[in-house]
Amino acid sequence: MWYLFYDTQILSGPHHDSWYLFDRFVASFIIYGIYGVAAFVYHEKVYRVLEHVRYLFLPVGLIIGLLSVRSLLAFPGDLNFGNAPYLNTIQSLYSLVIIFAVFMGASKMIVNDSPKLPLFKWLAVYAYRTYLANVFVFQVILLLFKDTLLKLPSGIMILLAYLATASCAFALSWLLHIIWSAVKKGFSK
């Protein structure tokens, strides 16, 4: 219901220009909270269902990703990521496929007592912390390297920007955590 309202009233509706930051509203994230609680409470049932459809993650993710790109390119004018909010129905479906794939991978690691589980936990903690740093780092990369990136072929440009953003955002999160831990340690003496 929320996504339908957002799609018809804000994303491509009469409030597109005046309510463009509405997707940052807390109610927008409730659905992900509900999914998370359900996955926690019913993790064994969710795991069994996902185990049966695990081979669909890649093709379904690719199809949804292509549909997402297609919807983004359908807007007239220059490519604008303002036309790709994460509350767009197709973006939300893509997010769910990724979340389910990560849930499935993490569950497999737990069941198999994988030696890579500590690394995965570390990445999960920093992925959460890196969420907001991602936007900041991407803007800095564009500010510093936009002209250079635009000279590259599109595929290489996107891949390079994605890898640079992810790497630098993780590094920034890790560095800020170290600094914050040192500050806290200094005050606790």
Secondary structure as GFF3:
##gff-version 3
##sequence-region A 1 189
A	DSSP	alpha_helix	2	5	.	.	.	ID=ss1
A	DSSP	pi_helix	6	11	.	.	.	ID=ss2
A	DSSP	three_ten_helix	22	24	.	.	.	ID=ss3
A	DSSP	three_ten_helix	26	29	.	.	.	ID=ss4
A	DSSP	alpha_helix	30	41	.	.	.	ID=ss5
A	DSSP	alpha_helix	43	52	.	.	.	ID=ss6
A	DSSP	three_ten_helix	54	56	.	.	.	ID=ss7
A	DSSP	alpha_helix	57	73	.	.	.	ID=ss8
A	DSSP	three_ten_helix	81	83	.	.	.	ID=ss9
A	DSSP	alpha_helix	89	111	.	.	.	ID=ss10
A	DSSP	alpha_helix	117	150	.	.	.	ID=ss11
A	DSSP	alpha_helix	154	188	.	.	.	ID=ss12
###
